[in-house]
Amino acid sequence: MTDEVGVITGPLTLCTTAVAGDLVRFAVQYEGADEWYTLSGSPLPHHGDPAALHAAALASVRRGGAARAPGTAPA
């Protein structure tokens, strides 16, 4: 689930980035595209290892079902 366009499906790339204010942002893009979309629920306060947060977000996206940023409730 993205903030900009809702649910997207297909081959995706996930980018996890630390941003100002001790937050982490998750963004996805269609494979080979230029546009990035914010994973709903992002950015989040940074708690723990960024690699673990990325792995949790990746697992959520792979499961599908309108995945959101790790630890956020469905809309």
Secondary structure, DSSP 8 states (H G I E B T S, - for coil): -BTTTB---SSEEEEEEEETTTEEEEEEEETT-S--EEBTT-SEE--S-HHHHHHHHHHHHHH-SS--STT----
